[in-house]
Amino acid sequence: MKRNWILTGLLFVALGAGAQTFRADRVVNSLAGWSPMGQADWKVEGKALVGTPRQPGGGWLVLDQGFQNVAVFTELTCSGGCKAGVLMRAEKTAEGMKGIFYSLTEGDLNAYAIRLDAQGRELSREKLAPGVAEGGLSSSSGLPGAISGAALPGGSAAPRIPPPAPPVGVALPELTKAQPVYKPGVANQFDLFLFADLLKVTINGGAAGGLTRAKAESTFGPIALYVGGTGTAKFDRVGYRDLSTWHFPTEKTSLNYRKQHLDSMYTGWSAAVADFNKDGISDIAAGPYVYLGPSYTEAKLVYTPFVYNPAYEYPQLSMVNLAYDFTGDGWPDLLVMSGSAGVGAGNLYVNPGRESRMWAKYVVIKPVGNEETLLMDLDGDGKPEVIHAGDNTLRYSKPDPANPTGTWITTNVSEPGLWGVAIGHGLGVGDINGDGRKDFINSFGWWEQPAKGSAPKTWTWHPEEFGRRGMTQGGAGGAEIGVYDVNGDGLNDVVGALEGHGWGLAWFEQKRDAAGRISFVRHMIMDNFATKNAGGVTFTEPHATGFADMDGDGLPDLITGKRAMSHLFGFNDPDPLGEPVVYVYRTVRNPKAPGGAEFVPELVNNRSGVGSHLAVVDLNKDGRPDIVTSTVTGTYVFYNNMKRAVRVVK
């Protein structure tokens, strides 16, 4: 299916967490290709371009290459009364030059349309007015109705619940939302994305405001750096990329996997596997369809199909799919989480059995307040519970045996807190302390399951930072969190993504002191473009993860990938248009590696990606777990063809 990717404009300035949030065409380390203009001297110090004004009006350093749409990164240190900024589309005029200028000066972090004379002296400056999102661009205001808190198709939007105050006396800095604070005298990080006529700004990771309307009168021209005032401006690690040139890489699929593309429609972000028609063969449920195995070329409708536009719509009808016989009639049903940005409901679709019709729907859990939901046996009764959040608490739900299509029975694990706010991400289940009971894990730590019969009101919270607060995330964390003994020391460790809309994969090595107290040491697997990452692999938006023994060595491996455009076509996340990859990270015990283990990546495919939840299941009963993922470009199966027989670790 041919897909038209259309954008209508954005300039976006964002924190790169120590690295640019895009892959630069060039990173500047000399003055070659730059020309001075006005009253300032420029030199190179290390990897920085340093400007010193000769008079308060200052001067410019102008690149000899023009752009209409461009991304620029820099770390700016302004000292001694310095004024600084970046000019884009520096277009020549009869009187000199004009362009779109973003001021990087303390007390003046604003966008302007400016005009200069031939000597670089400022003739006029007009502050740019607020704007709104257009053409599918995502923003904090002016969104199309489909994603601005509007009703779901056929229903109404759930009200957002204000988050509670942070925990008293507990410092978890990486889980705190960054504030747009300019820091005088030290490096401040900026990414500038100019695309057509809209401007959005964040500073050091915090949103400094909504969109601003850029002047359309300046349409093409070079980048220029500005220094004025009485001090020095150090523009470190300046990098840029031409956003009018897009890259569509040749598709690559590992020889260890065989790809099957079930369809090309964007209908959901999740897939679930079960034998829905009871023929002894696994089927796949994704979006409104159940694809019948073993060919998966025939699909049965679950509900009325709705195909979304990836530019400005989230798949609200199918965020996470879970499969199990919830009604106890012997036929696997579907539990589908719906809703925008993690504020939604759990909808039970009851399998009609042999009848060829759409499935009856019942709202059984409300609200579901997070973007990852799991199906695991948490309480040890042999039946899985739905692991989720709601009303600012962590909780689990199960059907009422007397009325499985009515409101389900919900048990709170935590008190209300930031860990349970809407649009939280990371979530996991596993035995952390080795007492034989599964604990509840999310980005804020782990909640210890009490012994049966003790019946405390909530479980004991052990604070840890198992995630980070990405610059655009409403809630911290990444995706499903794995719990297993990574390094073979007999203690269960924690593995997962740090930011579903940003950077980072990590494993957390469990430690015990002499008194048996538990702590964790974080070992990064992958961070950002500025760090050394496993296998040299870097990608963003690891919004879905799974765990299974893919290579047959008896250890669970990490399966993940990129949820491309996870916040739509708005450049709101780092590298949103990067390759939509799927990777398997093999868990390898290595006494020479930090913590005694390493994760070795293998690219499965680079033109598919992940959604919010993926399935890792042996579809064809060959003893090897396969990967099923549903994304903006459809639903995919990657059959595991590795030579060694393997088993799925549960």
Beta strands, then each sheet from edge to edge (+ up, - down):
strand 1: 9-13
strand 2: 26-27
strand 3: 34-38
strand 4: 40-45
strand 5: 48-53
strand 6: 59-67
strand 7: 70-79
strand 8: 82-92
strand 9: 96-103
strand 10: 111-117
strand 11: 122-127
strand 12: 188-196
strand 13: 198-203
strand 14: 206-213
strand 15: 221-229
strand 16: 232-242
strand 17: 257-263
strand 18: 271-274
strand 19: 283-286
strand 20: 289-292
strand 21: 298-301
strand 22: 320-324
strand 23: 333-340
strand 24: 343-350
strand 25: 360-368
strand 26: 374-376
strand 27: 385-390
strand 28: 393-398
strand 29: 409-412
strand 30: 427-430
strand 31: 439-442
strand 32: 445-448
strand 33: 460-463
strand 34: 480-484
strand 35: 493-497
strand 36: 505-512
strand 37: 518-526
strand 38: 545-548
strand 39: 557-561
strand 40: 582-589
strand 41: 597-605
strand 42: 615-617
strand 43: 626-631
strand 44: 634-640
sheet 1: 2+ 16- 7+ 12- 1+ 13+ 14-
sheet 2: 2+ 16- 5+ 4-
sheet 3: 3+ 6- 15+ 8- 9+ 10- 11+
sheet 4: 17+ 44- 43+ 42-
sheet 5: 18+ 19- 20+ 21-
sheet 6: 22+ 23- 24+ 25-
sheet 7: 26+ 27- 28+ 29-
sheet 8: 33+ 32- 31+ 30- 34- 35+ 36- 37+
sheet 9: 38+ 39- 40+ 41-
end
